[in-house]
Amino acid sequence: MVEKAYEKLLERSREISALESVARLLHWDQQTYMPEKGQESRSQQRALLARLIHERTASPELRRLLEEIEGSGRLESLGPEARANVRELRREHDRQFKVPAALVEEIEKTAALSYRVWVEAKGNDDFDSFAPRLEEIVRLSKAWADAVGYQHERYDALLDTYEPGMRAAEIEPLFESLRSELVPLVRRIVGARCEVDTSMLRRKFDAATLRRFGKGIARDLGFDFKAGRLDASAHPFCCGVSITDVRITTSAEWSNPIDALFAVIHEVGHGLYHQGLLPRHRGTPMGSAVSLGVHESQSRWWENFIGRSRSFWEHYFPKLQEAFPGLMDDVAPDRFYGAINAVRPSPIRVEADEVTYNLHVLLRFELERDLLSDRLDVRDLPEAWNGKMEHYLGIRPAASGEGVLQDVHWAHGMFGYFPTYTLGNLYAAQLDRRIRREIPDLDAMVGRGEFHELLAWIREKIHRHGSRYRPAELVRRATGEALSTTPLVDYLQGKFGPPYGG
Ligand code: MG
């Protein structure tokens, strides 16, 4: 009975998902409230969970169930939701099954060790001490990709982890087009020397008041605090423990305190996606976010397209002035808007503005793709990094800590992750263009602090579908258009071109 096998498969899926949810909760706790000395026992707990999740996902029982359903010839009759669940569980099973347990363990150990070496190397601007670890990580990542398999190039196996179905060869022309549009735009903006005063963002905003303010915005945007929390951590993140338990964090450690607000809006975007998945699909792919790229489209859309818009601050700037009596009285709303959107090439990705951000990602995509296909040696990485940085952004990092060592991703062995940031921006721009067509008075709504219609639209088009469609298909269905750079380039030219001298 195929129905019975499918029911059993879902049961297994829910169990694996429950284990994953425990692992995420442990991670959240580690980043927020865990005392320092809890580190060692936490590592053991997480390693055990990782092993259990791997064993269950790669289990012979799961394989038998998948084979029974797929071989029954009756998968079609189970309907589109079941087909999506079977497709995604098969994909996950294959990926885990094909990788030898010894390799999984070696990767985990190396990543843990590399992370510690990376922290120190970054602090000392000392790439040479990290290079042997990174060589090891590149070697293991290649072995992993070769074990999982790929059709075109090794990088695809890694990219597929974060963006199912996406290939490097598909991303390359998108990045090419962004580069040819954005590099000249950045040059024009820098050349125009429109000095934008951003000093008011660094005034003494009380951190607790700012967090309360952020919490108010989160609530207005539709974040359900009965199914979520907002806490503090060193780096902001969103942790979807489950659909009805979504933890977001912000950080107090910014050079501009106001950035803490944008971090909240960003993480709320991720959080709303989790909260918008359908509870009846809990614990199955249909009830899970489809990819990191789509996830990032949600956070970026709320943060940049909505949160950094003029109409958003028409509503919130007077409230900000009120929340911090006296602090912002001399600032005109227009100056504030200019400051939160200032374009300034900086060596640091996480501090980058909307225009330069994708060039940071492009640089990483090119370098990691070269590393994995043996076109670039780890030893030559810093020079390659600095060369590209100079070419794309016109700056050279003063030291490796703010250059090649700045991100944690490679230390963790997360190759193929970076492009999802830019895919997120591309999807977001495409969604933004569509929603503005369907809700013509969107700006007026935002200017009144009304977001429910926007959220309803994005829920209908994206959230409720879970992993029903692959990312590119989901966005095509939502917007009626194939993935392209036009909406993002048009948006950036419009917002930052002439107004910023570009
Ligand atoms: Mg994000």
Boltz pocket constraint, residues with backbone or C-beta under 6 A from the ligand:
constraints:
  - pocket:
      binder: B
      contacts: [[A, 266], [A, 270], [A, 295], [A, 296], [A, 299]]
      max_distance: 6.0
